[in-house]
Amino acid sequence: MAREVQVGQRRRGVSVSPASVERVVHALDRSRLRRCPAGSLSVAFIGDREIARLHADFLDDPSVTDVITFPGEPHPAEPFAGEICINVDQARRAAREHGQSLAEELRLYLVHGWLHLAGLDDGTPRQVAAMRAAERKALTSLDRKGLWLRVKE
């Protein structure tokens, strides 16, 4: 059974199709890349101001970042895998810098957050290398399946 994916859109001016987010998450769940914890998953598309506040409140760092992932709880009755908070403003800047679309950058951030929930970290150079390799593998798999985020600006 596919997990429930709740999509919140709190960044005005950009709309990401919840159905496309669900399809990407479900494909990642079915992949053999990693195992993400069971339960529902929340994905929030937010802006610079909100992510900086979350970063300050929960990680004691007031800087703007691209993705923050909060692990959930394995409650037996209602397991919650976690929440992935994606910064649309940072994705827009990075997409321009890397010569790709906003949809591509947002999909990368979704993959990155899912991999964090699945146990990967990126605090050391070795962990960063493993995260990048897993991201490439996941994105290649999604490309082969034609799974993209649908984004309206």
MIPAMI-397422 format. One record per atom (N, C-alpha, C): residue number from 0; x, y, z. Coordinates in nm, 2 decimals. Last residue first. Layout:
+-----+--------+--------+--------+
| num |     c1 |     c2 |     c3 |
+-----+--------+--------+--------+
| NUM |      X |      Y |      Z |
...
+-----+--------+--------+--------+
//
This chain:
+-----+--------+--------+--------+
| num |     c1 |     c2 |     c3 |
+-----+--------+--------+--------+
| 152 |   0.47 |   2.85 |  -1.23 |
| 152 |   0.52 |   2.98 |  -1.17 |
| 152 |   0.44 |   3.09 |  -1.20 |
| 151 |   0.41 |   2.52 |  -1.16 |
| 151 |   0.36 |   2.64 |  -1.22 |
| 151 |   0.41 |   2.76 |  -1.15 |
| 150 |   0.53 |   2.20 |  -1.21 |
| 150 |   0.54 |   2.32 |  -1.13 |
| 150 |   0.49 |   2.44 |  -1.22 |
| 149 |   0.55 |   1.86 |  -1.15 |
| 149 |   0.48 |   1.96 |  -1.24 |
| 149 |   0.47 |   2.09 |  -1.15 |
| 148 |   0.83 |   1.66 |  -1.14 |
| 148 |   0.74 |   1.75 |  -1.06 |
| 148 |   0.68 |   1.84 |  -1.16 |
| 147 |   0.85 |   1.35 |  -1.31 |
| 147 |   0.89 |   1.49 |  -1.29 |
| 147 |   0.79 |   1.56 |  -1.20 |
| 146 |   0.93 |   1.05 |  -1.44 |
| 146 |   0.86 |   1.11 |  -1.33 |
| 146 |   0.93 |   1.25 |  -1.29 |
| 145 |   1.02 |   0.86 |  -1.63 |
| 145 |   0.95 |   0.99 |  -1.67 |
| 145 |   0.88 |   1.06 |  -1.56 |
| 144 |   1.17 |   0.65 |  -1.56 |
| 144 |   1.02 |   0.64 |  -1.55 |
| 144 |   0.95 |   0.76 |  -1.59 |
| 143 |   1.42 |   0.76 |  -1.60 |
| 143 |   1.38 |   0.65 |  -1.68 |
| 143 |   1.23 |   0.62 |  -1.68 |
| 142 |   1.41 |   0.96 |  -1.39 |
| 142 |   1.42 |   1.00 |  -1.54 |
| 142 |   1.37 |   0.88 |  -1.63 |
| 141 |   1.42 |   0.79 |  -1.17 |
| 141 |   1.30 |   0.88 |  -1.19 |
| 141 |   1.30 |   0.92 |  -1.34 |
| 140 |   1.68 |   0.69 |  -1.20 |
| 140 |   1.57 |   0.60 |  -1.20 |
| 140 |   1.44 |   0.68 |  -1.23 |
| 139 |   1.83 |   0.93 |  -1.18 |
| 139 |   1.84 |   0.85 |  -1.31 |
| 139 |   1.72 |   0.75 |  -1.31 |
| 138 |   1.77 |   1.00 |  -0.92 |
| 138 |   1.73 |   1.09 |  -1.03 |
| 138 |   1.73 |   1.01 |  -1.16 |
| 137 |   1.90 |   0.79 |  -0.78 |
| 137 |   1.75 |   0.81 |  -0.77 |
| 137 |   1.70 |   0.90 |  -0.89 |
| 136 |   2.17 |   0.83 |  -0.86 |
| 136 |   2.10 |   0.70 |  -0.88 |
| 136 |   1.95 |   0.72 |  -0.88 |
| 135 |   2.21 |   1.09 |  -0.76 |
| 135 |   2.23 |   1.06 |  -0.90 |
| 135 |   2.15 |   0.93 |  -0.94 |
| 134 |   2.17 |   1.04 |  -0.48 |
| 134 |   2.09 |   1.13 |  -0.55 |
| 134 |   2.09 |   1.10 |  -0.70 |
| 133 |   2.38 |   0.86 |  -0.42 |
| 133 |   2.24 |   0.82 |  -0.41 |
| 133 |   2.15 |   0.91 |  -0.48 |
| 132 |   2.60 |   1.04 |  -0.47 |
| 132 |   2.58 |   0.91 |  -0.55 |
| 132 |   2.44 |   0.86 |  -0.54 |
| 131 |   2.55 |   1.23 |  -0.27 |
| 131 |   2.55 |   1.27 |  -0.41 |
| 131 |   2.53 |   1.14 |  -0.50 |
| 130 |   2.58 |   1.07 |  -0.04 |
| 130 |   2.45 |   1.13 |  -0.07 |
| 130 |   2.44 |   1.17 |  -0.22 |
| 129 |   2.85 |   1.00 |  -0.06 |
| 129 |   2.75 |   0.89 |  -0.06 |
| 129 |   2.61 |   0.95 |  -0.09 |
| 128 |   2.97 |   1.25 |  -0.04 |
| 128 |   2.99 |   1.17 |  -0.16 |
| 128 |   2.89 |   1.06 |  -0.17 |
| 127 |   2.88 |   1.32 |   0.22 |
| 127 |   2.84 |   1.40 |   0.11 |
| 127 |   2.85 |   1.32 |  -0.02 |
| 126 |   3.02 |   1.13 |   0.37 |
| 126 |   2.87 |   1.13 |   0.37 |
| 126 |   2.82 |   1.21 |   0.25 |
| 125 |   3.28 |   1.22 |   0.33 |
| 125 |   3.25 |   1.09 |   0.29 |
| 125 |   3.09 |   1.07 |   0.28 |
| 124 |   3.27 |   1.49 |   0.44 |
| 124 |   3.30 |   1.47 |   0.30 |
| 124 |   3.26 |   1.33 |   0.25 |
| 123 |   2.98 |   1.50 |   0.66 |
| 123 |   3.12 |   1.48 |   0.64 |
| 123 |   3.15 |   1.47 |   0.49 |
| 122 |   2.70 |   1.53 |   0.65 |
| 122 |   2.78 |   1.62 |   0.74 |
| 122 |   2.93 |   1.61 |   0.72 |
| 121 |   2.48 |   1.41 |   0.54 |
| 121 |   2.58 |   1.48 |   0.45 |
| 121 |   2.66 |   1.58 |   0.54 |
| 120 |   2.32 |   1.09 |   0.55 |
| 120 |   2.35 |   1.22 |   0.61 |
| 120 |   2.45 |   1.28 |   0.51 |
| 119 |   2.05 |   0.85 |   0.51 |
| 119 |   2.17 |   0.92 |   0.47 |
| 119 |   2.19 |   1.05 |   0.53 |
| 118 |   1.80 |   0.76 |   0.60 |
| 118 |   1.92 |   0.73 |   0.68 |
| 118 |   2.05 |   0.79 |   0.63 |
| 117 |   1.56 |   0.83 |   0.48 |
| 117 |   1.60 |   0.69 |   0.46 |
| 117 |   1.74 |   0.66 |   0.53 |
| 116 |   1.56 |   1.10 |   0.52 |
| 116 |   1.47 |   1.02 |   0.60 |
| 116 |   1.50 |   0.87 |   0.59 |
| 115 |   1.75 |   1.16 |   0.33 |
| 115 |   1.78 |   1.19 |   0.47 |
| 115 |   1.69 |   1.11 |   0.56 |
| 114 |   1.61 |   1.09 |   0.10 |
| 114 |   1.73 |   1.02 |   0.13 |
| 114 |   1.77 |   1.04 |   0.28 |
| 113 |   1.41 |   1.29 |   0.10 |
| 113 |   1.37 |   1.15 |   0.12 |
| 113 |   1.49 |   1.07 |   0.16 |
| 112 |   1.58 |   1.52 |   0.05 |
| 112 |   1.50 |   1.50 |   0.18 |
| 112 |   1.46 |   1.36 |   0.21 |
| 111 |   1.66 |   1.45 |  -0.21 |
| 111 |   1.76 |   1.47 |  -0.10 |
| 111 |   1.69 |   1.45 |   0.04 |
| 110 |   1.42 |   1.45 |  -0.35 |
| 110 |   1.50 |   1.33 |  -0.34 |
| 110 |   1.60 |   1.34 |  -0.22 |
| 109 |   1.36 |   1.72 |  -0.32 |
| 109 |   1.27 |   1.62 |  -0.27 |
| 109 |   1.34 |   1.49 |  -0.25 |
| 108 |   1.57 |   1.84 |  -0.46 |
| 108 |   1.55 |   1.86 |  -0.31 |
| 108 |   1.46 |   1.76 |  -0.25 |
| 107 |   1.52 |   1.74 |  -0.72 |
| 107 |   1.64 |   1.70 |  -0.65 |
| 107 |   1.63 |   1.72 |  -0.50 |
| 106 |   1.28 |   1.87 |  -0.76 |
| 106 |   1.28 |   1.73 |  -0.76 |
| 106 |   1.40 |   1.68 |  -0.69 |
| 105 |   1.37 |   2.14 |  -0.77 |
| 105 |   1.28 |   2.10 |  -0.66 |
| 105 |   1.27 |   1.94 |  -0.65 |
| 104 |   1.52 |   2.12 |  -1.00 |
| 104 |   1.59 |   2.15 |  -0.88 |
| 104 |   1.50 |   2.11 |  -0.76 |
| 103 |   1.33 |   2.07 |  -1.20 |
| 103 |   1.44 |   1.98 |  -1.18 |
| 103 |   1.50 |   2.00 |  -1.04 |
| 102 |   1.16 |   2.30 |  -1.17 |
| 102 |   1.11 |   2.16 |  -1.15 |
| 102 |   1.22 |   2.06 |  -1.12 |
| 101 |   1.33 |   2.50 |  -1.26 |
| 101 |   1.29 |   2.50 |  -1.12 |
| 101 |   1.24 |   2.36 |  -1.08 |
| 100 |   1.58 |   2.37 |  -1.49 |
| 100 |   1.45 |   2.42 |  -1.46 |
| 100 |   1.42 |   2.42 |  -1.31 |
|  99 |   1.93 |   2.48 |  -1.51 |
|  99 |   1.82 |   2.38 |  -1.52 |
|  99 |   1.69 |   2.44 |  -1.48 |
|  98 |   2.17 |   2.61 |  -1.47 |
|  98 |   2.11 |   2.60 |  -1.60 |
|  98 |   2.01 |   2.50 |  -1.61 |
|  97 |   2.27 |   2.66 |  -1.22 |
|  97 |   2.30 |   2.53 |  -1.28 |
|  97 |   2.25 |   2.51 |  -1.42 |
|  96 |   2.15 |   2.91 |  -1.16 |
|  96 |   2.30 |   2.89 |  -1.15 |
|  96 |   2.34 |   2.77 |  -1.22 |
|  95 |   1.88 |   2.85 |  -1.17 |
|  95 |   1.94 |   2.95 |  -1.27 |
|  95 |   2.09 |   2.93 |  -1.27 |
|  94 |   1.86 |   2.67 |  -0.96 |
|  94 |   1.83 |   2.63 |  -1.10 |
|  94 |   1.89 |   2.72 |  -1.20 |
|  93 |   1.93 |   2.83 |  -0.74 |
|  93 |   2.02 |   2.72 |  -0.78 |
|  93 |   1.99 |   2.67 |  -0.93 |
|  92 |   1.71 |   3.00 |  -0.73 |
|  92 |   1.84 |   3.06 |  -0.75 |
|  92 |   1.94 |   2.95 |  -0.80 |
|  91 |   1.50 |   2.81 |  -0.69 |
|  91 |   1.50 |   2.90 |  -0.81 |
|  91 |   1.64 |   2.96 |  -0.84 |
|  90 |   1.58 |   2.70 |  -0.45 |
|  90 |   1.57 |   2.62 |  -0.57 |
|  90 |   1.57 |   2.70 |  -0.69 |
|  89 |   1.54 |   2.92 |  -0.28 |
|  89 |   1.68 |   2.87 |  -0.30 |
|  89 |   1.68 |   2.78 |  -0.43 |
|  88 |   1.26 |   2.94 |  -0.30 |
|  88 |   1.35 |   3.05 |  -0.34 |
|  88 |   1.49 |   3.01 |  -0.37 |
|  87 |   1.17 |   2.69 |  -0.20 |
|  87 |   1.15 |   2.72 |  -0.34 |
|  87 |   1.24 |   2.84 |  -0.38 |
|  86 |   1.29 |   2.47 |   0.02 |
|  86 |   1.30 |   2.61 |  -0.01 |
|  86 |   1.29 |   2.64 |  -0.16 |
|  85 |   1.11 |   2.22 |   0.18 |
|  85 |   1.18 |   2.25 |   0.06 |
|  85 |   1.18 |   2.41 |   0.03 |
|  84 |   1.10 |   1.99 |   0.42 |
|  84 |   1.07 |   2.13 |   0.40 |
|  84 |   1.16 |   2.18 |   0.29 |
|  83 |   0.95 |   1.69 |   0.50 |
|  83 |   1.06 |   1.75 |   0.41 |
|  83 |   1.02 |   1.89 |   0.38 |
|  82 |   0.89 |   1.50 |   0.78 |
|  82 |   0.85 |   1.61 |   0.70 |
|  82 |   0.97 |   1.66 |   0.62 |
|  81 |   0.79 |   1.15 |   0.85 |
|  81 |   0.86 |   1.28 |   0.87 |
|  81 |   0.81 |   1.39 |   0.78 |
|  80 |   0.64 |   0.92 |   0.89 |
|  80 |   0.78 |   0.91 |   0.84 |
|  80 |   0.86 |   1.03 |   0.86 |
|  79 |   0.44 |   0.81 |   1.13 |
|  79 |   0.47 |   0.93 |   1.06 |
|  79 |   0.62 |   0.93 |   1.02 |
|  78 |   0.19 |   0.57 |   1.22 |
|  78 |   0.33 |   0.60 |   1.19 |
|  78 |   0.35 |   0.73 |   1.10 |
|  77 |  -0.04 |   0.51 |   1.41 |
|  77 |  -0.03 |   0.61 |   1.31 |
|  77 |   0.12 |   0.65 |   1.28 |
|  76 |   0.01 |   0.29 |   1.58 |
|  76 |  -0.12 |   0.32 |   1.53 |
|  76 |  -0.12 |   0.41 |   1.41 |
|  75 |   0.29 |   0.30 |   1.65 |
|  75 |   0.23 |   0.18 |   1.59 |
|  75 |   0.09 |   0.21 |   1.52 |
|  74 |   0.51 |   0.56 |   1.55 |
|  74 |   0.39 |   0.52 |   1.64 |
|  74 |   0.32 |   0.41 |   1.57 |
|  73 |   0.77 |   0.65 |   1.48 |
|  73 |   0.72 |   0.52 |   1.44 |
|  73 |   0.60 |   0.47 |   1.52 |
|  72 |   0.79 |   0.98 |   1.37 |
|  72 |   0.78 |   0.89 |   1.48 |
|  72 |   0.72 |   0.76 |   1.44 |
|  71 |   1.02 |   1.16 |   1.15 |
|  71 |   0.89 |   1.14 |   1.22 |
|  71 |   0.90 |   1.04 |   1.34 |
|  70 |   1.27 |   1.40 |   1.09 |
|  70 |   1.23 |   1.26 |   1.10 |
|  70 |   1.10 |   1.25 |   1.18 |
|  69 |   1.28 |   1.67 |   0.88 |
|  69 |   1.25 |   1.63 |   1.02 |
|  69 |   1.20 |   1.49 |   1.02 |
|  68 |   1.50 |   1.84 |   0.67 |
|  68 |   1.42 |   1.72 |   0.69 |
|  68 |   1.40 |   1.69 |   0.84 |
|  67 |   1.53 |   2.11 |   0.47 |
|  67 |   1.54 |   2.06 |   0.60 |
|  67 |   1.44 |   1.95 |   0.62 |
|  66 |   1.70 |   2.25 |   0.19 |
|  66 |   1.61 |   2.15 |   0.24 |
|  66 |   1.63 |   2.12 |   0.39 |
|  65 |   1.86 |   2.49 |   0.17 |
|  65 |   1.77 |   2.44 |   0.06 |
|  65 |   1.66 |   2.35 |   0.11 |
|  64 |   1.88 |   2.78 |   0.39 |
|  64 |   1.93 |   2.66 |   0.33 |
|  64 |   1.83 |   2.60 |   0.23 |
|  63 |   1.98 |   3.08 |   0.55 |
|  63 |   1.89 |   3.02 |   0.45 |
|  63 |   1.96 |   2.89 |   0.40 |
|  62 |   2.08 |   3.08 |   0.90 |
|  62 |   2.10 |   3.10 |   0.76 |
|  62 |   1.99 |   3.03 |   0.67 |
|  61 |   2.07 |   3.04 |   1.18 |
|  61 |   1.97 |   3.13 |   1.11 |
|  61 |   1.98 |   3.15 |   0.96 |
|  60 |   2.09 |   2.76 |   1.36 |
|  60 |   2.16 |   2.83 |   1.25 |
|  60 |   2.06 |   2.91 |   1.17 |
|  59 |   1.97 |   2.58 |   1.53 |
|  59 |   2.05 |   2.68 |   1.59 |
|  59 |   2.14 |   2.75 |   1.48 |
|  58 |   1.79 |   2.40 |   1.44 |
|  58 |   1.93 |   2.36 |   1.42 |
|  58 |   2.02 |   2.47 |   1.47 |
|  57 |   1.54 |   2.51 |   1.50 |
|  57 |   1.56 |   2.36 |   1.53 |
|  57 |   1.71 |   2.32 |   1.51 |
|  56 |   1.54 |   2.79 |   1.46 |
|  56 |   1.47 |   2.73 |   1.57 |
|  56 |   1.51 |   2.58 |   1.61 |
|  55 |   1.69 |   2.82 |   1.22 |
|  55 |   1.73 |   2.88 |   1.35 |
|  55 |   1.67 |   2.81 |   1.47 |
|  54 |   1.54 |   2.67 |   1.04 |
|  54 |   1.68 |   2.64 |   1.06 |
|  54 |   1.74 |   2.70 |   1.19 |
|  53 |   1.30 |   2.81 |   1.06 |
|  53 |   1.31 |   2.67 |   1.10 |
|  53 |   1.45 |   2.63 |   1.13 |
|  52 |   1.38 |   3.06 |   0.95 |
|  52 |   1.33 |   3.05 |   1.09 |
|  52 |   1.34 |   2.91 |   1.14 |
|  51 |   1.46 |   2.99 |   0.70 |
|  51 |   1.56 |   3.05 |   0.79 |
|  51 |   1.52 |   3.04 |   0.93 |
|  50 |   1.22 |   2.91 |   0.59 |
|  50 |   1.32 |   2.80 |   0.62 |
|  50 |   1.43 |   2.86 |   0.71 |
|  49 |   1.08 |   3.15 |   0.59 |
|  49 |   1.03 |   3.04 |   0.67 |
|  49 |   1.14 |   2.94 |   0.70 |
|  48 |   1.24 |   3.30 |   0.41 |
|  48 |   1.21 |   3.35 |   0.54 |
|  48 |   1.17 |   3.24 |   0.64 |
|  47 |   1.24 |   3.15 |   0.16 |
|  47 |   1.36 |   3.19 |   0.24 |
|  47 |   1.33 |   3.22 |   0.39 |
|  46 |   0.95 |   2.94 |   0.16 |
|  46 |   1.04 |   3.03 |   0.11 |
|  46 |   1.16 |   3.06 |   0.20 |
|  45 |   0.83 |   2.60 |   0.09 |
|  45 |   0.83 |   2.72 |   0.16 |
|  45 |   0.93 |   2.82 |   0.10 |
|  44 |   0.65 |   2.31 |   0.07 |
|  44 |   0.72 |   2.41 |  -0.02 |
|  44 |   0.71 |   2.54 |   0.04 |
|  43 |   0.66 |   2.02 |   0.24 |
|  43 |   0.62 |   2.16 |   0.25 |
|  43 |   0.71 |   2.24 |   0.16 |
|  42 |   0.53 |   1.70 |   0.29 |
|  42 |   0.63 |   1.78 |   0.20 |
|  42 |   0.58 |   1.92 |   0.20 |
|  41 |   0.50 |   1.43 |   0.50 |
|  41 |   0.46 |   1.57 |   0.47 |
|  41 |   0.57 |   1.63 |   0.39 |
|  40 |   0.39 |   1.10 |   0.50 |
|  40 |   0.50 |   1.19 |   0.48 |
|  40 |   0.44 |   1.33 |   0.44 |
|  39 |   0.30 |   0.81 |   0.70 |
|  39 |   0.27 |   0.93 |   0.62 |
|  39 |   0.39 |   1.02 |   0.61 |
|  38 |   0.50 |   0.51 |   0.72 |
|  38 |   0.40 |   0.61 |   0.77 |
|  38 |   0.39 |   0.73 |   0.67 |
|  37 |   0.83 |   0.38 |   0.75 |
|  37 |   0.69 |   0.37 |   0.72 |
|  37 |   0.61 |   0.49 |   0.78 |
|  36 |   1.14 |   0.52 |   0.64 |
|  36 |   1.05 |   0.47 |   0.74 |
|  36 |   0.91 |   0.47 |   0.70 |
|  35 |   1.29 |   0.41 |   0.34 |
|  35 |   1.24 |   0.52 |   0.41 |
|  35 |   1.14 |   0.47 |   0.52 |
|  34 |   1.56 |   0.24 |   0.23 |
|  34 |   1.43 |   0.22 |   0.29 |
|  34 |   1.39 |   0.34 |   0.37 |
|  33 |   1.71 |   0.28 |  -0.10 |
|  33 |   1.71 |   0.29 |   0.05 |
|  33 |   1.57 |   0.25 |   0.10 |
|  32 |   1.68 |   0.17 |  -0.36 |
|  32 |   1.79 |   0.25 |  -0.32 |
|  32 |   1.81 |   0.25 |  -0.17 |
|  31 |   1.48 |   0.03 |  -0.49 |
|  31 |   1.56 |  -0.04 |  -0.39 |
|  31 |   1.68 |   0.04 |  -0.35 |
|  30 |   1.16 |   0.19 |  -0.50 |
|  30 |   1.30 |   0.17 |  -0.55 |
|  30 |   1.37 |   0.09 |  -0.45 |
|  29 |   0.93 |   0.26 |  -0.38 |
|  29 |   0.93 |   0.13 |  -0.45 |
|  29 |   1.07 |   0.09 |  -0.49 |
|  28 |   0.99 |   0.52 |  -0.29 |
|  28 |   0.95 |   0.41 |  -0.19 |
|  28 |   0.96 |   0.27 |  -0.25 |
|  27 |   1.02 |   0.65 |  -0.53 |
|  27 |   1.13 |   0.64 |  -0.44 |
|  27 |   1.11 |   0.52 |  -0.34 |
|  26 |   0.75 |   0.63 |  -0.62 |
|  26 |   0.85 |   0.57 |  -0.69 |
|  26 |   0.98 |   0.55 |  -0.61 |
|  25 |   0.63 |   0.79 |  -0.42 |
|  25 |   0.59 |   0.65 |  -0.43 |
|  25 |   0.70 |   0.57 |  -0.51 |
|  24 |   0.75 |   1.04 |  -0.48 |
|  24 |   0.77 |   0.98 |  -0.35 |
|  24 |   0.74 |   0.83 |  -0.36 |
|  23 |   0.64 |   1.08 |  -0.74 |
|  23 |   0.79 |   1.08 |  -0.72 |
|  23 |   0.82 |   1.01 |  -0.58 |
|  22 |   0.36 |   1.09 |  -0.69 |
|  22 |   0.42 |   0.99 |  -0.78 |
|  22 |   0.57 |   0.97 |  -0.76 |
|  21 |   0.34 |   1.31 |  -0.51 |
|  21 |   0.31 |   1.17 |  -0.46 |
|  21 |   0.37 |   1.07 |  -0.55 |
|  20 |   0.41 |   1.52 |  -0.68 |
|  20 |   0.50 |   1.49 |  -0.56 |
|  20 |   0.47 |   1.35 |  -0.52 |
|  19 |   0.20 |   1.50 |  -0.86 |
|  19 |   0.34 |   1.47 |  -0.91 |
|  19 |   0.43 |   1.45 |  -0.80 |
|  18 |  -0.01 |   1.57 |  -0.69 |
|  18 |  -0.01 |   1.44 |  -0.75 |
|  18 |   0.13 |   1.41 |  -0.81 |
|  17 |   0.05 |   1.84 |  -0.63 |
|  17 |   0.06 |   1.74 |  -0.53 |
|  17 |   0.06 |   1.60 |  -0.58 |
|  16 |   0.24 |   2.05 |  -0.83 |
|  16 |   0.13 |   1.96 |  -0.83 |
|  16 |   0.15 |   1.85 |  -0.72 |
|  15 |   0.32 |   2.36 |  -0.69 |
|  15 |   0.38 |   2.23 |  -0.73 |
|  15 |   0.26 |   2.13 |  -0.72 |
|  14 |   0.34 |   2.69 |  -0.77 |
|  14 |   0.25 |   2.58 |  -0.73 |
|  14 |   0.31 |   2.45 |  -0.78 |
|  13 |   0.44 |   3.01 |  -0.67 |
|  13 |   0.48 |   2.88 |  -0.72 |
|  13 |   0.38 |   2.78 |  -0.67 |
|  12 |   0.32 |   3.23 |  -0.55 |
|  12 |   0.38 |   3.25 |  -0.68 |
|  12 |   0.43 |   3.12 |  -0.74 |
|  11 |   0.40 |   3.17 |  -0.20 |
|  11 |   0.32 |   3.23 |  -0.31 |
|  11 |   0.40 |   3.24 |  -0.44 |
|  10 |   0.45 |   2.89 |  -0.03 |
|  10 |   0.53 |   2.99 |  -0.10 |
|  10 |   0.45 |   3.04 |  -0.21 |
|   9 |   0.33 |   2.68 |   0.08 |
|   9 |   0.33 |   2.80 |   0.16 |
|   9 |   0.41 |   2.91 |   0.10 |
|   8 |   0.18 |   2.40 |   0.04 |
|   8 |   0.24 |   2.50 |  -0.05 |
|   8 |   0.22 |   2.64 |   0.02 |
|   7 |   0.21 |   2.06 |   0.13 |
|   7 |   0.18 |   2.20 |   0.17 |
|   7 |   0.25 |   2.30 |   0.08 |
|   6 |   0.10 |   1.74 |   0.09 |
|   6 |   0.18 |   1.85 |   0.03 |
|   6 |   0.12 |   1.98 |   0.07 |
|   5 |   0.13 |   1.42 |   0.22 |
|   5 |   0.06 |   1.55 |   0.23 |
|   5 |   0.15 |   1.66 |   0.18 |
|   4 |   0.09 |   1.10 |   0.13 |
|   4 |   0.18 |   1.21 |   0.11 |
|   4 |   0.10 |   1.34 |   0.12 |
|   3 |   0.06 |   0.77 |   0.25 |
|   3 |   0.00 |   0.90 |   0.23 |
|   3 |   0.10 |   1.01 |   0.23 |
|   2 |   0.22 |   0.50 |   0.07 |
|   2 |   0.21 |   0.59 |   0.18 |
|   2 |   0.12 |   0.71 |   0.15 |
|   1 |   0.06 |   0.22 |  -0.08 |
|   1 |   0.14 |   0.34 |  -0.09 |
|   1 |   0.11 |   0.43 |   0.03 |
|   0 |   0.08 |  -0.12 |   0.00 |
|   0 |   0.00 |   0.00 |   0.00 |
|   0 |   0.09 |   0.12 |   0.00 |
+-----+--------+--------+--------+
//
